[in-house]
Amino acid sequence: MSQSSNLKIIAYLKPHCGWSRGVRAVMEKYKLPFEDRDIWNDINQRVEMIQKSGQELSPCVEVNGHMLADVSGDEVEAWLLAQKLVQPSGSQAAVPTDRGCSDEEHAAQRGEIPVHFKG
């Protein structure tokens, strides 16, 4: 029986967000099955996240009914380890787990051309 077989994880994430990618990377690192709820394209998922977490910021990750609100992948990983729900892993996450998107990534998501000012 795997360490993750008794976990029910619901992650309220955006499709293109550095913080959300970090949470997904932690789930992959530990091979944790989870429900990836799209709060960007599905208003019902966003409303559910806000009702459950009591706030509007994402990502939010619910583990066995315990809500981690407005968290990074690093924070999710630290909580899972502290609760002994996962064992330390020697592998690295596929993407950074401690940051949002750059200005360029945000612009690309909106189809904009980033503007750079010279000083």
Buried (B, 14 or more C-beta within 10 A) or exposed (E): EEBBEEBEBBBBBBEBBBBBBBBBBBBBBBEBEBEBBEBBEEEEBBEBBBEBBEEEEBBBBBBEEEBBBEBBBBBBBEBBBEEEBBEEEEEEBEBBBEBBBEEEBBBBBEEEEEEEEEE
